[in-house]
Amino acid sequence: MRNFKKLLPITLFIIILLSVSNLYGQAVNRQYVRFAYLADIHISDVASNIEDLEISVADINTLKDIDFVVFAGDITEFGSDKEIEIAKSIISRLNVPYYVLSGNHDSKWSESGCNTFAKVFGYEYFSFKKNGIQFIGTNSGPNMRMAPALVPREAMVWLDSVTRSLPREMPVVFINHYPLDDAMLNFADVIDMLKRVNIQVSLCGHGHSNRALDFSGVRGVMGRSNLRAGKVAAGHAGYNIVTIDTHSEYSFGKISFAVRSNGITQEPWHSIPLLKHSANPVMHAPVDVVWEFQDDSDIGSAAAFAFGHVYISNTAGVIKSLDAADGSLKWSFATGGKVFSSPEVCEKSAILVVGSSDNFIYGLDAHSGKLLWKVEAAKSVLGSPSMLGDLVYIGASDGVFRAINIKSGRVVWSYTGIKSFIEAKPWADADGVYIGDWANRVYAFEPKSGKLMWEWTNRKGRGLSAAAVWPVKANGKLFVVTPERRSHAIDALTGKELWSARGGREAIGLSQDGSAVYIKTMQDTVIAFSTGDYNIAATSTGSANTSGNTPIKLWESHTGYGYEIAPSPMTTANGLIFVPTDKGNIFALNATDGTVAWKYRFSIALINYIRPIGNRQLLVTSMDGKVAILSY
């Protein structure tokens, strides 16, 4: 008995030691990675969307074997600061690490110019290793401009570096909001980079349903939306549990996907073995290039041209001046945020004006890049400036539209009644300054005093605003297009709608003589309407019925550009209409009848603007950071 009492403490110590050792060994030798995979959260003013995220976060916190959580984009509905803050406040309740990527809903309508998402979550792409598996994620775009997805240039440079540095045998999981197919403009480049490494699977959202996919030999998995309306386990908020098991029982291992909803993890709906891959694609077309410059960041703006210089702005927040003769860099100026504003140069005073998402409007010496003045807004300045005389007009995200003296930087007048953020370039002439916002309003201001002359609305939802279009004006009419796929002619003095017609989305153009307005539709077609006379509808009593008025169609051209959503304006020179597209193609149409004169493959990405600069030359920028002068 005495010996038993002596042995008891030793025995208990050994048992505890063995137990701790066993637990530690299990943790160290654990042969799987398990994580929660959520997509398409869509936080908005819809209470159920917020509640669904809260339900999923609380549910994840009850699980004991989750290593981390991945959020594959569309965290919000409109990318507003408020929506992002709500999402962050809920996501931060998680007890495990989490990794968050933006999607098209977070970036296209962002009032901060895509800055708030990065500031709140701290990054726009990530790479980390867990139990011998490398996880890589990038944002998807499109940033601010309506277009197919485009992994931003900065992220592509980073991804190129990461995939070159990883051990070739290390299993890799890639995450992006979009599928790696033709819904993403640079998908082939992304796939090429992923095929340098031991890519296992590319995870995405966007489609709101669970699907097994194939991306040119890279296996893909789309995950369901977290919303209760998700097609899988309809009626309940839900997400996927992903398990990567490297146990030898499964040869190289396997990856399984199981829905968890209503507190229950279902049987896996999809499983794939761990494998290795390889491949490549690319496409090209010849053109006369005077010079070409590849920036190290995305460009979401038009280039300006003056004094033998080309001026560009990029999403790294830098304004650059290039020599128009050879594209060499002359000077650069760094702002404190991404820039989507198209710079404008006043040749009289040699001052360049541009807005930045760091909340400032800048006036720079066009010759040296020296800062001359800056005006602070309360939020990002995404709008592009228009100049008239000594004034520059520009809108911001703070609900204010400003007129600023170009030389001094003094705010001459400001209108504080803008209902939502502004991203477009106003039309300005002696009779009025015109601009749309993302609250479905078009505003007309008296140029010198800033007095509001009128407001117009199509009385549709926010997403159908005339906000991305750069308005044009001719024959006393202002012309805009809206995403409801309609074109509108508005009396420039009164704000009364004169006619409306099917066709259009966000891109418009004006003929050199102002007699025709050009409308780019979403499917293959450009239409020319007269800016002068139009067909007046009559009621049964014979009186005028302006709501039924229709334009006079001059021609309609089926160009062959296919499905198309770029908001980039059309421009004209030498009897040609230059049509930029979201897939990097330039179509040149004959202005007389709309027939295709030629087409040219400039890039893989959305073309921002085609600026004719004389001598049968065009200054072009694209979203993937490409700048060039082309001769035709």
Secondary structure, DSSP 8 states (H G I E B T S, - for coil): -HHHHHHHHHHHHHHHHHHHHHHHHHHHH--EEEEEEE----BSS-HHHHHHHHHHHHHHTT-SS--EEEEES--BSS--HHHHHHHHHHHTT-SS-EEEE--HHHHTT-TTSSHHHHHHHS-SEEEEEETTEEEEEE-----SS-SSB---HHHHHHHHHHHHHS-TTSEEEEE-SS-SSTTBTTHHHHHHHHTTTEEEEEEE-SSSS-EEEEETTEEEEE---SSTT-STTTTS-EEEEEEEE--GGGTT-EEEEEEEETTEE---SEEEE---------------EEEEEE-SS---S--EEETTEEEEE-TTSEEEEEETTT--EEEEEE-SS---S--EEETTTTEEEEE-TTSEEEEEETTT--EEEEEE-SS---S--EEETTEEEEE-SSS-EEEEETTT--EEEEE----S---S--EEETTEEEEE-TTS-EEEE-TTT--EEEEE-----GGG-S-SS--EEETTEEEEEETTTEEEEEETTT--EEEEEE--SS-EEE-TTSSEEEEE-SEEEEEEEEEEEEE--B-TTS-B-GGG-EEEEEEEEEEEEEE-------EEETTEEEEE-TTSEEEEEETTT--EEEEEE--SS-EEEEEEEETTEEEEEETTSEEEEEE-
